[in-house]
Amino acid sequence: MNTLLTQALITTAIAVLACIVLMPNLIRWSVKLRLVDIPNERKLHKDPIPSIGGLVMMLSLLIAFALSAGMRQLFVQYWAVGVMLLVLACYWCT
């Protein structure tokens, strides 16, 4: 199998596992800190929904790139782009 393909599959597996481990903890944390979307008459959901799930996905990708030896040289570039996108999204939402 191609080395780059193998590294990409390992990185993907690490990201998925990190997301599975981090997501329940973030859900509990967001409920405690009241970082949830409160339903109203315009919402379809009936219960408060955590609104920072994308943060777990971003953290999972950063963890995966940091731990994957083959992708380490790309880590800095992706990290920089990810941080810029996160800052722009936070600026855009406020």
N, C-alpha and C positions, 0 to 999 in steps of 0.2 A: 504494500500500500504506500502511496505517496506520503512523504514525511510531513509536508505542509497540511495535507488532508488529515493525517493522524493528529497533528497538533491542534488543528481546528476542532476536531471531534473531542479531544481531551478538554480543550478550553470550553466548549459548549457544555460538556458534562459537568465540569466544575461550576459553571454559571448556574446550571439548573439545580444542582445540589445546594449551592449557596442560597439560591432563591427559596428552595423548599425549607431550608433551615431558618432563614431570616424572616420569612413572611409571617408566620404566626406570632413571633416576637414583636414585629413592627405593628401588627394589628392590635395587640394588647397595649403596646406603648401609645399608639395613636388614640385609642379609646380613652386611656387614662389622661392624656394631655388634651383631649377634646379636639383632636384634629380630624374631625369627621364631617361628612356632608349630612346635614340635618334635613330629613324629608319635609316637604311642604305640599301644598295642593298641586304644584306643577311637576313634582317628582313621581316617578313610578315606584320607587322602593319605599317600604314602610319603616325599615329600621335604619339607624344611622350607619353610614358606610364610610370606612376609613378612606381618606382622600390622598394619602401619600404612598400608595403602592408602587408608583413609578420609581420612588427612591430606592426601594429594595432591588428593583431590576438594575438600576444604575450601580448600586453597591455590588451586586452579584457579578456584573460584568467587570467592574474594576478589580474585584478579588480574583476572578478567573484570569484576567490578563496579567495580574501581578504574580500569580502562582505558576502560570504556564511558561516553561522555559523557552519554547520556540516562539512564543508571541511577545516575549519581554521587550524586544526592541521596538515593537509597535505600541507597547503599553503607554509610553510617555505621550505619543502623538494622540492616541485615542483618549487618554485621560485629559489632555489639554482641551481637545474638542468637546468632550463630555462636560467638563467644567464650564466652558464657555456657553454651551447650550443650556446648562442648568441655570447659569446666571441670567442669560437672556430670557428664559422662561419665567424666572422669578420676577424679573423686571417687567416683563410683559403682563404678568398677572396682577401686578399691584397698581 
